[in-house]
Amino acid sequence: MPRRHIRVTGAPEAALRDALDRLRTDLEVPLAFPLGVLTEAERAARAPAQPPHDATDIPFLTLDPPGATDLDQALHLSRRGTGYRVRYAIADVAAFVVPGGPVDEEAHRRVTTLYFPDGKIPLHPAVLSEGAASLLPGRDRPAALWTLDLDADGRTRAVDLRRALVRSRTRLDYAQAQRRIDDATAEEPLALLATVGRLRETLEAERGGISLSVPEQEIVDQDHGYELTYRAPVPAEGWNAQLSLLTGMAAADLMLASGTGILRTLPPAPDGAVGRLRRVAHALRIDWPHHVSYAALVRSLDPHRPAHAAFLQECTTLLRGAGYTAFRDGRLPDITTHSAVAAPYAHCTAPLRRLADRYATELCLAAVAGEPPPEGVLAVLDTLPKEMAGGGRRAHAVERACVDLVEAALLRDRVGEVFEGCVVDVDDHRPTTGTVQLESPAVVGRVDGDPLPLGERLPVRLTEADPAHRTVRFARA
């Protein structure tokens, strides 16, 4: 079953921290950067390539999770006649990285930033990812500056991309941004996030796109201990995601028009997968009339309701076929769209954390300038999808293992207790084995029983919680 990201607030207890250290060793994740990489990164941090344009007069702001320091994006929204102008600045990692140099080679080894509950294993050295390349407030930073002009309905009418020097003025987390928008104290660049975000959500619905609002598990301090809870995203997170989607769609269109690029693609879900979701919806007592599309149903769900949260988690199974597709010299691939986005789409807004984004940005800059693709990009383009696939598998393995470990560690002293849960999945081949989602603590684990009524609440007894093997199992009580 696909898992959620899991976060910890505060410093984890020693036993949990030690278990996470062992997990990093078991999964053979890259830890310390080689000396040569650090040396080059420090040199680049002192003297990055300088962009030709100055946009430091634009008061950008950043929206990120609390405590984040690797800030990839900064935004500024304004009105433009009856429409809107979206300026989206993306950290210009290429200004710090020499193609084929030590930092570049190490990034190809790591592929993506790996997230653990007690910290992250970054794609680039911290002197870059959390320092000189990060769009921190009050600092001049090189960026790839997207300017997207939208009409009154939020449709894209003009796109520009150039290298520019930018300076963020404000750093907000999503909850802070949401409060300012809700209490009407947000200034126009932030207040318009709700306006533009809702317009883009409407357009997403029109084209049949889907954005899943899946709750995430969070470890919080509780009476000198820890507790797992569910946290549903606030609307500002979804509106911010719409700006990233907007930019990724513009990037895909530029690369398709130029004939060379790398897309994030997802084929349509097979009928059997959608049919299974219909059975899950029925079991969870979610009304899904036949005339209502899957996309429309997803938009109607409330992630704060346990049954809806369980169904949204099951919906992530339709995203498993996503991958990267590279093309060149005008030979377009058979699949150019991402079925969940319902349009061509590219990853280009998180270059501090994801390798492919740097290359997509370079190809888009060349396309806008009417120049041929950079040789350094063409040299790795054909192998990049395979690298990204491998990095994605490692990231998913880390995510699954972290959740399993944290759940087992927090439940290890409660074996034998009975909890209330909801059966959210039953194994098609072994109907006596399934998945149960507890409301409190916020645990998702395997359950055994005969029968296992899909979608029904039932008491379950914790039979195993083994941090060493990262296993949590329940039995029908």
N, C-alpha and C positions, 0 to 999 in steps of 0.2 A: 504493500500500500504506500502511495506517495506520502512523504512526511512534510511537516512544516519546518520552517526555520525556528530556532529556539534561542532566546536571549536570556541573559542573566543580568539582574540589576545589582550592582555592588560586587564585592569580591567574593568568589565562591569559597566554601569551606575547604580546609586542607585536603580532606579525603577526596572530595570531588575534583579539586584541582589536580591532585596526584593521578586520579583515574583518567582525567583528560590528557595529562602528559603521556601516560602509557598509551592512550588511544592514538595520539599523534605518532608515536613510535611504531605502533602496530600497523598503521595505515601508510607508513613510510612517506609522510608528507615532507616537503622541503622546508627546512627551518631556517637556520642562519644563512645569510647571503655570503658567498665567497668574497674574500678580501678584494679581489680585482673588481668585482661588481660594485662593492661599496665605494671603492676609490673613484671609479668612473662616475658613479652617481653623485658623489660629493662635488666632483669637478663640474659636472653638468648643472648641479643646483646653483653653483656660483655664477655660471655664465651660459644660460640657455640662449638658443637662437631667438633673436628679437623680431617680433612681428612688424609688418609694414604699416599697420593702421593703429590709431590710438582711440580706444572707446572707453577710456577711464572716466569720462564725464557721465556715463550711464550708470545710475544707481542700482546695480544688480543686487539680488538677494539669493540665498541658498535655502533649500528645504531638504532636510535629511533626518534620519533617526537621531534620537538624543545621543550626544557624545561623539558623533561621527566626526572624523577629521580628514578622511580621504574624500574630498568634495569634488565630484566630477562635473556637476552642472550648476550654473547660476542663471537666474531668469529675470527678465524685465518685461512687463506687459504694459501696453498703452493703447489708447484709442487712436484710430486713424480713419478720419471721416466717419462713415457709418460702420466701419469694420474695426479691426484690431491689428496691432503689430506685436508679434512675439519675438523677442530676442532671447536666444538660448545659447549661452556660452558654455563650451565643452572644454575641459582641461586639455591643453595641447601637449600631450605626452611626447609627440615626435620632436618637439622643440628641445627635449632633453636626451633623446635616445639616438645614438649613432647606429645605423643599420649594420648588423653583423658584429657590433661591439659587445662587450661583456654584459651590459644591462639588457640589451636586446636578446642575446642568447639565453640569459637566465629567465627572461620573460617567456620565451618559447618553451622552456623547461617547465615553468610553473603554470602557464596558460591562463589561470584565473586566481583571484583572491579566494582563499578558503576561510570560512567563518566557523568558529567554535564558540560555545557559550561564554567562554572567558577571554575571548580575543580573536584575532584573525591572523592568518598567514598571508602576507600581502604579495601581490604580483610584482610590485616594484619596491625597492628599498624605501624605508620610511622618510628619509631625507627628501625624497621626491613625492611619494604618494600621500604623505601627511605634512609635507613641507612645501618645497619650492614649486611643485606642479599642482598642488591642491588649491582650489579657489577659495582660500580662507579670507575672511572679511578684513578690509583695510590693507590688503596687499595687492600690488600690481602683479598680474599674472598673464602669461601668454595663453591664448585660447583660440579655439576654432569657433567663430561667432556666426551662428545661424540667425538670419532675419527672415521671418515668415510672415507675410502679410495675408490676413484673413478677411473675408467679407463679413457682412452682418450675421450670416448663418454659421460662421466659423470655418468655411471652406477655404482651402489654400488658393491664393491668387498669384503670389509671387514668392520666389525663394532666392536668397542670397547667402553665400558662405564665404568667409574670408578669415585670414589670420589677423588677430587684433589683440592689443593689450587691454585687459579689463581689470576692474576693481570692484569686488563685492563690498557692499556696505553693511549688510545684515545677515546673520546666520540664525535661522529658526528651525526648530523641530516641528513635526507635523501637528502635534497638539497645540503648540503655541500659535501656529498659523491658523489653525481651525478656530481657536478662541478669538483671535483678532477679527477674523472674517465674520464669525457669528455675532460678536458684540459691536460690529460696525466701526471698529477703531482702526481697521487696516487701511493703509494708504493705497492709492489707485493701483500700483503695480502688483500688490498682493490681492486687493479686493477683486481685480479682474480675473484672478486665477479661478474663482468660482464661476464667473460669467463664461469665460472661454472654456473652462473644463466641462461645464454642463453642455455647451454647444457641441463640443467634440464628442461627448457621450451620446448626444442625440444623433450625430452623424455616424457614430459607431453602430448604433442600433439600426439605422437605416441601411447600412451596408451589410449587416448581419454579423458584425464583430462581437467578441465576447471578452470582457475583463472579469476575471474571477476575484472576488473579494474574500479570500480564505483567511480565517482567523489564524494567528500564530501563537505558538506556545511560548510562555514567558515564565522564567523563574523569578520570584519576588521574595524579598526579605519578609519573614513572618515569625514574630515572637522568638527571635534569636535563632531561627532556622530558615528553611526555604519551603516555598510552596509553588506548585505549577498552576498557572491560570491560563485562560484563553484571552487573547486580545484581538478584537476586531479592528480593522483599519478604519480611520476617520475619513470623511469625504475628501479632505485636502490631499490625502495620499493618492486617491484615484484621479483627482484633477491634475496633480503633478505628473502622474503616470501618463495622462493624455498628452501632455506636452512632449514627453519622451517618445510616445507613439507617433505623434505628429511629425517629429523630427526624423524618426526612423523611416517613416513612409516617404518623406521628402528625399531622404538619402537613397532609398531603393529606387525611386523614380529617376534620380540623377544618374545612378550607375547603370540602370537599364537603358536609359537614353544614350549613354556614352558607349555601351557595349562591353564594359569591363566592370566587375564588381564582386561582392560577396554578400549574399542575402541570408536572412534567417527565414527558413521555409518550414511549412508544416502541411502535409497533404490532408485532404478532408478525412474526417473520422469514418471508419467503415460502419456500415449499417448495424452490424452486430454490436458494436461498442455503444452506439446510441440506444439500441434496443435494451441493452443491459442497464443503462442509466434509467430508462423508463421503468424497469422492474424495481430498481433501487428507489426511485421516486415514489412508486406505489407502496413499497414496503415502509417508507418513511412517512407515509400519509401526506405526501406533497401532491397537490392537484396539478396534473399536467394534461390538459385537454389536447386531443390530437391536432387541433387547428393551431395550437400555440407552438412556436418554434423553440428549439433548445436555447437559442440566444435570448429570446424574450423571457423564457422561464428563469434563466440565471439572473437576469436583471431584476426580477421581481422578488428575489429571495433576500432574507434578512440574516446576515451572518451571526447576529446575536442569539438567534434561536437555535438550539442544539440540533434539531432535525435538519434545518437548513444548512447549518455549518457542516454537518456530516455529508450532506449531498454535495455541497461545494467542494469538499475534499475529494469525493469520488469523481467529480468533474475533471480533476487534474489528470485523470488517466487518459483523457483525450489529447493531452499535450505531449505524450511520450514520444511521438514520432518526429518532434522538432529537430532540425539540424541546420547546418550551414551549407550553402550551395555557392560555389565560386564559378565564374564564367569570364571569358575574355574574348577579344577580337570580334565582338558582335554575335558570337554563337551563344544565344540565350538558352538557359536550361529548360527542361520540360516543365518543371514546376517553379514558378516565380513568386508564388503568393504564400502567405502564412494564413492558414484557414481560420485561426482564432482572431487574427487581426482583420481578416477578410479583405486583404490588399497586399501588394508587395511591401516588404518590410525589411529593415536591416538594423542590426545592433551597431550603434555609433555613439551612444551617449554616456558610456561608462568606461573610458579607456584606462583609467587608473586601476580598474578592477577586472577588466576583460580584454584579452589580447586582440581579438578580431576588430574591436572598435577603432583602434588606432589606424588600422589599414583601411577600414571603410571610410574614415574621415579623409585620409590622404587621397583616396580615389575620388571622393566627392569634391575636394578642393581642386583637383586636376580637371574634373568635368566642368565645374563652374568657370574655371579660367580658360577652358578650351585647349588645355595642354594634354599631352599623352600621359598615361599613368606612370608614376615613378618606377624606375627600374627595381629599386629595393622592394617595392610592393609586389611587382610581377614575379620576383624571384621566389617569393614564399606563397603566392596566391593559391597554387594548385594543392599544396600540402596543408594549408591552413584549416580546411574543414575537418580533416582527420585529427589535427592537433586539438581543435576545439572540442571535438567529440570525446577525445580521451580526457581532456580537462573537465568536461562536463560530467563524465562518469565518476571521476575522482571526487568532484564537488558533491555529487549526489550521495556517494558512499559516505563521505564525511558527515553530511547532513543526517542521513539515516542513523549512522552510528552514534552521533552526538545525542540525538533524541532518545534512542534506546538506552544509552548509558545514563543520561540524566534521570530518566524515568525509573530505571532500576535502582540507581543510587538513592533516590528520594523515597522509594517504596520498600527498601530492603528490610526495614524493621516492622513492616506491616503485613507480612505473609500470614495468611489465615483470616484476615479481615474481609468483611463483606461490603461491597460497594454497589451503588446503583449505576447501571450503564445502559447504553443503547447499542444494539448490534447494527453496525453500519456496513458490514460486508460478510459474505459467506463464501467459502471456497467452492467454486463450481465443481471440483473433482472430489473434494472431501467435505461434504455438507455438515459434518460434525465439528469443523474448524472454521473460525471466522475472526472478525475484528470487532472489538468492543470499544466504544468511546465513553469514558467517564466524564461527568460534569465537574466533579470535584473529588480528588485533584484532577487537573486537566491532562489525563493520560489516555493514550490510544494503544491498546495492546491486543495480543492474540487471546482468543477465548475458545475453550472446548466445551462441547455439550451436545446433547441429542434430545430434542431438536434445538436449532438455533434460529429463532424467529427474526428474520431480517426486519429491521426498523422498529422493533419493539423494545421497550424498557424491561429490564429484568435484573435481579440481584446476581452478582458474580463474586466469587471468592478468589482472592489473590493466592495463587499456588506457587509462584516462583517470582523472585526479583533478584537477579544475579548480575551485579555490575561487572564482574569479571568477564562474563560472556555476553553482557549487554542484552539480557533477555528478561521480558516481563510476560507472564502468562496468567490467565484467569480461567476459572471453570464455572459453569453455571451452578449457582448455589441451590 
